[in-house]
């Protein structure tokens, strides 16, 4: 049995997505002595992944020096978006653009502006109504203590004998003294004994205090507990398979959370699978909370490599519920 965000990638599920809508980022020609035979564009999949996580947008101005064949010889950054990753990617993509040559043995210049716009949209409709801190607060989340250690009695004997396995998502309050209360199951394992045991585990947990703008505060949070059985002792790094859930589980105010070292725990995913194990929806955790990702970013052949690497190109999924969507959680 294990607790926390865990996943194992085995088996054979292929994420086959259709292309999304037109790219959100635009390219505008400001002045030119040469025309491009094809539209100038930067695809959603070209967006730097770390810029997605940090919600970076802006305008990058480029001066493109073309050679006599119309190829971009030198892309010069003449105005910055304010974000080096976006500016550098704009220059990199521009090297692949082509223009009609004006005259032999001459250099031509073209000025363009790249308007970086997120290929993401709000996913707040999925959020649990957990109380949170005001927008803009500096929030440091509570840290678990060694009270989270799993005990042998946590897996009910009758459940073991009945081969009951599953995963439970719970929400709960962390008081200012680090104790927990108001524990609720928001996505069941399907087994009452396992759900009740998971609640008892959370009720004994302790945390170090979390703060809001430097002051100790109560927190509402969530966690998942997985019960699984193995015929042999698992290797040290073994984690249980991905498991289906009826809905993604997160709070709307998680966009404010930081770890004690000030970092944002971003790069987490919720993805929805259909009956053919095809990804039909994907949510990504960014610095401004959970966002729906355009399909073009995670397309299995043409999507963003950094994003696709975090998704289950091969995944063994357990506990599929036939009458509801299968949402799985993938940690960073």
Secondary structure, 3 states (H helix, E strand, C coil): CEECCCCCCCCCCCCCCCCCCCCCCEEEEEEECCCCCCCCCCCHHHCCHHHHHCCCCEEEEEEEEECCCCEEEEEEEEECCCCHHHHHHHHHHHCCCECCCCCCCCCEEEEEEEEECCCEEECHHHCECCCCCCCCCCEECCEECHHHCCCHHHCCHHHHHCCCCEEEEEEEEECCCCCEEEEEEEECCCCHHHHHHHHHHHHHCCEECEEECCEEECEEEEEEEEECCCCCCCCCCCCCCEECECCCCCEHHHHHEECCCCCCCCCCEEEEECCCCCEEEEEEEECCEEEEECHHHCCCCCCCHHHHCCCCCCCCEECCCCCCCEEEEECC
